[in-house]
Amino acid sequence: MTTGLFTAPSLRLNTSNLYEIQDGDSGIVLAQLAEVARVRAPRGSFLSADRVQTPRLTLAVNAPDGTTLLYFDRAEHLNLSPVAPQTAFVATDGRVLARVEFDSHSAFQGGGRTLGTTEQGFTLTPAARLLDANNQPLGDLVYEQPPDLSRPTLPNGLDARTIRWVATDGTVLAQRRDGVLHLDNRVTGVWRPIIICSYLAVVYEFHLPFGERQASETTPELYPGYAGLHSAYDEFQRNFMDQYRPPVRTPLGVGIQRDQIDRLLKIFGPIVGVIAIIILIARFFV
């Protein structure tokens, strides 16, 4: 099995094909990502709004010879949610290597705080949190933010900010600079795929190149435990959005979510309009 992906000192994505991982120095392709599943929860009912913005997407990280090395599995993203969903990194035997969550550091859960400054005057701010298979912290992804807190971009439009991978003991394991991931040569074992996949998760935060293919509502079993991988996070996200979007009180005192009101207006607005036109025509000709 080709293992160049897990031994290269630096990695980058092909700017013309974000599903292609290259050696950071030579540009040789070390792995390719292939979509293997696109799944979403059942759609809303006639009176209930559809809450899914983007479906769950599972990618296989394949070596150049086609061997699947591991899976990159991103949860569904709900409408109105301001943060990217959880992504899990899973071995082919179903063993969860780690997860990365943006919610832990979102504006709604402690985000916006600073962790210090660099010698160059850059502010250190939380980007995401790495969790192990039992959802215990492994480390943090930390941005080096410009003094004006802007978000500089690379020529290809992707985020240009430097990111540090910091273990729970404060050790810096890797850095992303100018879009290239540089790994400390002392980082070995399972930390390599964890850092590489979390690097992808940050790049793909809101930039996954979704195609036009329809998402299935039937959950496959790509690896053991696939069906329930994101269950706890999906429940968290639903509860979070229920709290985030307080109900709008109607004159009758009934609480209705704003997106449900919008859906009712879309359904019954045209019907009311047609009825009004018929009444006006009838009164004009009678």
VOGU-340642 format. One record per residue (C-alpha): residue number from 1; residue in one letter; x, y, z. Coordinates in steps of 0.02 Angstrom, whole numbers. Each point is the difference from the previous one (the first is absolute). Layout:
! residues N
<seq:NUM | type:A | X:X | Y:Y | Z:Z>
...
This chain:
! residues 286
<seq:1 | type:M | X:0 | Y:0 | Z:0>
<seq:2 | type:T | X:66 | Y:172 | Z:-45>
<seq:3 | type:T | X:37 | Y:97 | Z:159>
<seq:4 | type:G | X:76 | Y:158 | Z:-73>
<seq:5 | type:L | X:-150 | Y:100 | Z:62>
<seq:6 | type:F | X:46 | Y:-40 | Z:180>
<seq:7 | type:T | X:188 | Y:31 | Z:-15>
<seq:8 | type:A | X:13 | Y:160 | Z:-103>
<seq:9 | type:P | X:62 | Y:150 | Z:100>
<seq:10 | type:S | X:-121 | Y:118 | Z:-87>
<seq:11 | type:L | X:-163 | Y:-14 | Z:-96>
<seq:12 | type:R | X:-112 | Y:110 | Z:-104>
<seq:13 | type:L | X:-158 | Y:-12 | Z:-103>
<seq:14 | type:N | X:4 | Y:15 | Z:-188>
<seq:15 | type:T | X:-71 | Y:174 | Z:-32>
<seq:16 | type:S | X:-88 | Y:-63 | Z:-156>
<seq:17 | type:N | X:-69 | Y:-155 | Z:85>
<seq:18 | type:L | X:-34 | Y:13 | Z:187>
<seq:19 | type:Y | X:-27 | Y:-188 | Z:9>
<seq:20 | type:E | X:183 | Y:-32 | Z:-41>
<seq:21 | type:I | X:134 | Y:2 | Z:138>
<seq:22 | type:Q | X:177 | Y:36 | Z:-57>
<seq:23 | type:D | X:173 | Y:-3 | Z:77>
<seq:24 | type:G | X:33 | Y:177 | Z:58>
<seq:25 | type:D | X:170 | Y:10 | Z:-84>
<seq:26 | type:S | X:-6 | Y:-107 | Z:-157>
<seq:27 | type:G | X:-185 | Y:13 | Z:-43>
<seq:28 | type:I | X:-11 | Y:-189 | Z:-22>
<seq:29 | type:V | X:-177 | Y:-64 | Z:32>
<seq:30 | type:L | X:-1 | Y:-102 | Z:160>
<seq:31 | type:A | X:-187 | Y:-30 | Z:20>
<seq:32 | type:Q | X:-167 | Y:37 | Z:-78>
<seq:33 | type:L | X:-170 | Y:20 | Z:80>
<seq:34 | type:A | X:-150 | Y:-88 | Z:-75>
<seq:35 | type:E | X:-180 | Y:25 | Z:52>
<seq:36 | type:V | X:-74 | Y:-165 | Z:59>
<seq:37 | type:A | X:-164 | Y:57 | Z:81>
<seq:38 | type:R | X:-114 | Y:151 | Z:6>
<seq:39 | type:V | X:-139 | Y:-25 | Z:128>
<seq:40 | type:R | X:-127 | Y:115 | Z:81>
<seq:41 | type:A | X:-138 | Y:-13 | Z:130>
<seq:42 | type:P | X:-179 | Y:-16 | Z:-65>
<seq:43 | type:R | X:-69 | Y:162 | Z:-69>
<seq:44 | type:G | X:-128 | Y:107 | Z:89>
<seq:45 | type:S | X:-186 | Y:-32 | Z:-12>
<seq:46 | type:F | X:-133 | Y:107 | Z:-84>
<seq:47 | type:L | X:-8 | Y:119 | Z:149>
<seq:48 | type:S | X:176 | Y:-28 | Z:68>
<seq:49 | type:A | X:150 | Y:88 | Z:-73>
<seq:50 | type:D | X:146 | Y:-101 | Z:-69>
<seq:51 | type:R | X:141 | Y:29 | Z:125>
<seq:52 | type:V | X:146 | Y:-73 | Z:-98>
<seq:53 | type:Q | X:110 | Y:124 | Z:-92>
<seq:54 | type:T | X:133 | Y:-122 | Z:-62>
<seq:55 | type:P | X:-2 | Y:-190 | Z:17>
<seq:56 | type:R | X:123 | Y:-113 | Z:87>
<seq:57 | type:L | X:147 | Y:-31 | Z:-117>
<seq:58 | type:T | X:123 | Y:-144 | Z:14>
<seq:59 | type:L | X:163 | Y:0 | Z:-96>
<seq:60 | type:A | X:125 | Y:-141 | Z:-16>
<seq:61 | type:V | X:182 | Y:55 | Z:12>
<seq:62 | type:N | X:82 | Y:-112 | Z:-130>
<seq:63 | type:A | X:184 | Y:-33 | Z:-35>
<seq:64 | type:P | X:58 | Y:21 | Z:-182>
<seq:65 | type:D | X:-24 | Y:-188 | Z:-28>
<seq:66 | type:G | X:-184 | Y:15 | Z:51>
<seq:67 | type:T | X:19 | Y:-75 | Z:174>
<seq:68 | type:T | X:-115 | Y:84 | Z:126>
<seq:69 | type:L | X:104 | Y:64 | Z:145>
<seq:70 | type:L | X:-141 | Y:72 | Z:107>
<seq:71 | type:Y | X:-166 | Y:92 | Z:-9>
<seq:72 | type:F | X:-36 | Y:186 | Z:17>
<seq:73 | type:D | X:-179 | Y:9 | Z:63>
<seq:74 | type:R | X:-89 | Y:168 | Z:19>
<seq:75 | type:A | X:-168 | Y:14 | Z:89>
<seq:76 | type:E | X:-155 | Y:87 | Z:-66>
<seq:77 | type:H | X:-11 | Y:188 | Z:11>
<seq:78 | type:L | X:-164 | Y:78 | Z:55>
<seq:79 | type:N | X:-78 | Y:157 | Z:-69>
<seq:80 | type:L | X:34 | Y:157 | Z:105>
<seq:81 | type:S | X:151 | Y:-83 | Z:83>
<seq:82 | type:P | X:144 | Y:127 | Z:-4>
<seq:83 | type:V | X:140 | Y:-128 | Z:20>
<seq:84 | type:A | X:65 | Y:-144 | Z:-104>
<seq:85 | type:P | X:-51 | Y:-176 | Z:56>
<seq:86 | type:Q | X:105 | Y:-131 | Z:86>
<seq:87 | type:T | X:119 | Y:-106 | Z:-104>
<seq:88 | type:A | X:62 | Y:-172 | Z:55>
<seq:89 | type:F | X:152 | Y:-95 | Z:-62>
<seq:90 | type:V | X:-29 | Y:-187 | Z:-3>
<seq:91 | type:A | X:111 | Y:-150 | Z:-39>
<seq:92 | type:T | X:-64 | Y:-127 | Z:-126>
<seq:93 | type:D | X:-42 | Y:-119 | Z:143>
<seq:94 | type:G | X:-118 | Y:129 | Z:77>
<seq:95 | type:R | X:120 | Y:59 | Z:135>
<seq:96 | type:V | X:-26 | Y:186 | Z:33>
<seq:97 | type:L | X:168 | Y:87 | Z:-3>
<seq:98 | type:A | X:-62 | Y:172 | Z:50>
<seq:99 | type:R | X:-129 | Y:135 | Z:-30>
<seq:100 | type:V | X:16 | Y:185 | Z:-32>
<seq:101 | type:E | X:-135 | Y:120 | Z:60>
<seq:102 | type:F | X:-19 | Y:184 | Z:-39>
<seq:103 | type:D | X:-145 | Y:23 | Z:123>
<seq:104 | type:S | X:112 | Y:-10 | Z:153>
<seq:105 | type:H | X:76 | Y:165 | Z:-52>
<seq:106 | type:S | X:-146 | Y:82 | Z:-89>
<seq:107 | type:A | X:-69 | Y:170 | Z:47>
<seq:108 | type:F | X:-133 | Y:-90 | Z:100>
<seq:109 | type:Q | X:117 | Y:-107 | Z:105>
<seq:110 | type:G | X:148 | Y:105 | Z:53>
<seq:111 | type:G | X:58 | Y:58 | Z:-171>
<seq:112 | type:G | X:74 | Y:171 | Z:-24>
<seq:113 | type:R | X:118 | Y:-21 | Z:147>
<seq:114 | type:T | X:186 | Y:21 | Z:-26>
<seq:115 | type:L | X:138 | Y:-118 | Z:58>
<seq:116 | type:G | X:144 | Y:124 | Z:-8>
<seq:117 | type:T | X:108 | Y:83 | Z:-132>
<seq:118 | type:T | X:154 | Y:-47 | Z:-101>
<seq:119 | type:E | X:163 | Y:96 | Z:-6>
<seq:120 | type:Q | X:-58 | Y:73 | Z:-166>
<seq:121 | type:G | X:-157 | Y:69 | Z:82>
<seq:122 | type:F | X:-121 | Y:-129 | Z:-69>
<seq:123 | type:T | X:-146 | Y:-48 | Z:112>
<seq:124 | type:L | X:-24 | Y:-184 | Z:41>
<seq:125 | type:T | X:-184 | Y:-50 | Z:-11>
<seq:126 | type:P | X:-89 | Y:-170 | Z:6>
<seq:127 | type:A | X:-38 | Y:-81 | Z:-168>
<seq:128 | type:A | X:-62 | Y:-175 | Z:45>
<seq:129 | type:R | X:20 | Y:-139 | Z:127>
<seq:130 | type:L | X:66 | Y:-176 | Z:-26>
<seq:131 | type:L | X:-91 | Y:-138 | Z:96>
<seq:132 | type:D | X:43 | Y:-183 | Z:19>
<seq:133 | type:A | X:-121 | Y:-145 | Z:-29>
<seq:134 | type:N | X:-77 | Y:31 | Z:172>
<seq:135 | type:N | X:-20 | Y:187 | Z:-33>
<seq:136 | type:Q | X:142 | Y:45 | Z:117>
<seq:137 | type:P | X:114 | Y:146 | Z:-51>
<seq:138 | type:L | X:158 | Y:-46 | Z:-97>
<seq:139 | type:G | X:51 | Y:176 | Z:-42>
<seq:140 | type:D | X:-48 | Y:162 | Z:-84>
<seq:141 | type:L | X:17 | Y:83 | Z:-169>
<seq:142 | type:V | X:50 | Y:180 | Z:30>
<seq:143 | type:Y | X:0 | Y:144 | Z:-125>
<seq:144 | type:E | X:135 | Y:132 | Z:-9>
<seq:145 | type:Q | X:-116 | Y:146 | Z:-34>
<seq:146 | type:P | X:64 | Y:165 | Z:-75>
<seq:147 | type:P | X:-4 | Y:148 | Z:122>
<seq:148 | type:D | X:-151 | Y:73 | Z:-91>
<seq:149 | type:L | X:-90 | Y:-170 | Z:18>
<seq:150 | type:S | X:-23 | Y:-9 | Z:-189>
<seq:151 | type:R | X:-9 | Y:-164 | Z:-96>
<seq:152 | type:P | X:132 | Y:8 | Z:-138>
<seq:153 | type:T | X:-20 | Y:-120 | Z:-146>
<seq:154 | type:L | X:116 | Y:-89 | Z:-120>
<seq:155 | type:P | X:-10 | Y:33 | Z:-188>
<seq:156 | type:N | X:-117 | Y:-151 | Z:-14>
<seq:157 | type:G | X:-120 | Y:79 | Z:126>
<seq:158 | type:L | X:38 | Y:-118 | Z:145>
<seq:159 | type:D | X:44 | Y:58 | Z:175>
<seq:160 | type:A | X:181 | Y:61 | Z:13>
<seq:161 | type:R | X:10 | Y:9 | Z:190>
<seq:162 | type:T | X:131 | Y:-106 | Z:87>
<seq:163 | type:I | X:-70 | Y:-141 | Z:108>
<seq:164 | type:R | X:91 | Y:-89 | Z:140>
<seq:165 | type:W | X:-42 | Y:-177 | Z:58>
<seq:166 | type:V | X:26 | Y:6 | Z:188>
<seq:167 | type:A | X:-8 | Y:-156 | Z:111>
<seq:168 | type:T | X:-79 | Y:8 | Z:173>
<seq:169 | type:D | X:174 | Y:19 | Z:77>
<seq:170 | type:G | X:36 | Y:153 | Z:-109>
<seq:171 | type:T | X:113 | Y:-88 | Z:-127>
<seq:172 | type:V | X:-15 | Y:69 | Z:-177>
<seq:173 | type:L | X:-20 | Y:-152 | Z:-113>
<seq:174 | type:A | X:-24 | Y:83 | Z:-169>
<seq:175 | type:Q | X:-34 | Y:165 | Z:-86>
<seq:176 | type:R | X:-91 | Y:54 | Z:-157>
<seq:177 | type:R | X:91 | Y:146 | Z:-82>
<seq:178 | type:D | X:-53 | Y:76 | Z:-167>
<seq:179 | type:G | X:-116 | Y:-147 | Z:-24>
<seq:180 | type:V | X:137 | Y:-132 | Z:22>
<seq:181 | type:L | X:-4 | Y:-122 | Z:147>
<seq:182 | type:H | X:169 | Y:-22 | Z:85>
<seq:183 | type:L | X:12 | Y:-145 | Z:125>
<seq:184 | type:D | X:131 | Y:-16 | Z:136>
<seq:185 | type:N | X:110 | Y:-150 | Z:-46>
<seq:186 | type:R | X:-24 | Y:-68 | Z:176>
<seq:187 | type:V | X:-187 | Y:-21 | Z:-32>
<seq:188 | type:T | X:-31 | Y:-184 | Z:-41>
<seq:189 | type:G | X:-132 | Y:-134 | Z:17>
<seq:190 | type:V | X:-184 | Y:42 | Z:4>
<seq:191 | type:W | X:37 | Y:186 | Z:22>
<seq:192 | type:R | X:49 | Y:11 | Z:-183>
<seq:193 | type:P | X:-171 | Y:-46 | Z:-75>
<seq:194 | type:I | X:-87 | Y:102 | Z:136>
<seq:195 | type:I | X:95 | Y:158 | Z:-44>
<seq:196 | type:I | X:-15 | Y:-29 | Z:-187>
<seq:197 | type:C | X:-188 | Y:-28 | Z:7>
<seq:198 | type:S | X:-28 | Y:149 | Z:115>
<seq:199 | type:Y | X:100 | Y:104 | Z:-124>
<seq:200 | type:L | X:-124 | Y:-55 | Z:-133>
<seq:201 | type:A | X:-148 | Y:37 | Z:116>
<seq:202 | type:V | X:57 | Y:180 | Z:21>
<seq:203 | type:V | X:27 | Y:24 | Z:-187>
<seq:204 | type:Y | X:-171 | Y:-77 | Z:-35>
<seq:205 | type:E | X:-87 | Y:95 | Z:141>
<seq:206 | type:F | X:-121 | Y:80 | Z:-123>
<seq:207 | type:H | X:88 | Y:-40 | Z:-165>
<seq:208 | type:L | X:-46 | Y:-181 | Z:-37>
<seq:209 | type:P | X:-29 | Y:-6 | Z:-189>
<seq:210 | type:F | X:-171 | Y:-82 | Z:7>
<seq:211 | type:G | X:-62 | Y:-65 | Z:-166>
<seq:212 | type:E | X:-178 | Y:-18 | Z:-61>
<seq:213 | type:R | X:-25 | Y:-180 | Z:56>
<seq:214 | type:Q | X:-152 | Y:-28 | Z:109>
<seq:215 | type:A | X:28 | Y:-53 | Z:180>
<seq:216 | type:S | X:-72 | Y:-166 | Z:55>
<seq:217 | type:E | X:-114 | Y:-19 | Z:151>
<seq:218 | type:T | X:56 | Y:-182 | Z:19>
<seq:219 | type:T | X:153 | Y:-15 | Z:111>
<seq:220 | type:P | X:132 | Y:-121 | Z:-69>
<seq:221 | type:E | X:124 | Y:-98 | Z:106>
<seq:222 | type:L | X:167 | Y:50 | Z:-73>
<seq:223 | type:Y | X:94 | Y:-54 | Z:156>
<seq:224 | type:P | X:-54 | Y:-69 | Z:170>
<seq:225 | type:G | X:-90 | Y:134 | Z:98>
<seq:226 | type:Y | X:-33 | Y:114 | Z:-147>
<seq:227 | type:A | X:-186 | Y:24 | Z:37>
<seq:228 | type:G | X:25 | Y:64 | Z:177>
<seq:229 | type:L | X:164 | Y:93 | Z:-21>
<seq:230 | type:H | X:-73 | Y:176 | Z:14>
<seq:231 | type:S | X:-155 | Y:-39 | Z:105>
<seq:232 | type:A | X:56 | Y:96 | Z:155>
<seq:233 | type:Y | X:56 | Y:149 | Z:-103>
<seq:234 | type:D | X:-159 | Y:0 | Z:-104>
<seq:235 | type:E | X:-103 | Y:8 | Z:160>
<seq:236 | type:F | X:111 | Y:140 | Z:67>
<seq:237 | type:Q | X:-22 | Y:98 | Z:-161>
<seq:238 | type:R | X:-190 | Y:-19 | Z:1>
<seq:239 | type:N | X:-12 | Y:53 | Z:182>
<seq:240 | type:F | X:118 | Y:145 | Z:-33>
<seq:241 | type:M | X:-104 | Y:63 | Z:-144>
<seq:242 | type:D | X:-161 | Y:-17 | Z:100>
<seq:243 | type:Q | X:77 | Y:117 | Z:129>
<seq:244 | type:Y | X:77 | Y:113 | Z:-131>
<seq:245 | type:R | X:-164 | Y:33 | Z:-92>
<seq:246 | type:P | X:-129 | Y:50 | Z:134>
<seq:247 | type:P | X:-182 | Y:-19 | Z:-51>
<seq:248 | type:V | X:-97 | Y:149 | Z:-67>
<seq:249 | type:R | X:-160 | Y:25 | Z:101>
<seq:250 | type:T | X:-158 | Y:12 | Z:-104>
<seq:251 | type:P | X:-155 | Y:100 | Z:52>
<seq:252 | type:L | X:-74 | Y:-163 | Z:64>
<seq:253 | type:G | X:149 | Y:-25 | Z:115>
<seq:254 | type:V | X:66 | Y:-148 | Z:-99>
<seq:255 | type:G | X:189 | Y:-10 | Z:-22>
<seq:256 | type:I | X:53 | Y:-30 | Z:-180>
<seq:257 | type:Q | X:179 | Y:-4 | Z:-64>
<seq:258 | type:R | X:39 | Y:137 | Z:-125>
<seq:259 | type:D | X:53 | Y:-122 | Z:-135>
<seq:260 | type:Q | X:-167 | Y:-91 | Z:23>
<seq:261 | type:I | X:-91 | Y:167 | Z:-23>
<seq:262 | type:D | X:100 | Y:29 | Z:-159>
<seq:263 | type:R | X:-49 | Y:-173 | Z:-62>
<seq:264 | type:L | X:-185 | Y:30 | Z:38>
<seq:265 | type:L | X:8 | Y:165 | Z:-94>
<seq:266 | type:K | X:79 | Y:-87 | Z:-150>
<seq:267 | type:I | X:-135 | Y:-133 | Z:1>
<seq:268 | type:F | X:-155 | Y:104 | Z:36>
<seq:269 | type:G | X:56 | Y:170 | Z:-68>
<seq:270 | type:P | X:-32 | Y:-45 | Z:-183>
<seq:271 | type:I | X:-165 | Y:-84 | Z:45>
<seq:272 | type:V | X:-61 | Y:155 | Z:92>
<seq:273 | type:G | X:57 | Y:107 | Z:-146>
<seq:274 | type:V | X:-98 | Y:-105 | Z:-126>
<seq:275 | type:I | X:-156 | Y:5 | Z:109>
<seq:276 | type:A | X:15 | Y:189 | Z:16>
<seq:277 | type:I | X:14 | Y:19 | Z:-190>
<seq:278 | type:I | X:-153 | Y:-111 | Z:-27>
<seq:279 | type:I | X:-101 | Y:103 | Z:124>
<seq:280 | type:L | X:51 | Y:164 | Z:-85>
<seq:281 | type:I | X:-43 | Y:-69 | Z:-173>
<seq:282 | type:A | X:-169 | Y:-65 | Z:64>
<seq:283 | type:R | X:-43 | Y:168 | Z:78>
<seq:284 | type:F | X:54 | Y:94 | Z:-158>
<seq:285 | type:F | X:-109 | Y:-104 | Z:-119>
<seq:286 | type:V | X:-149 | Y:-26 | Z:117>
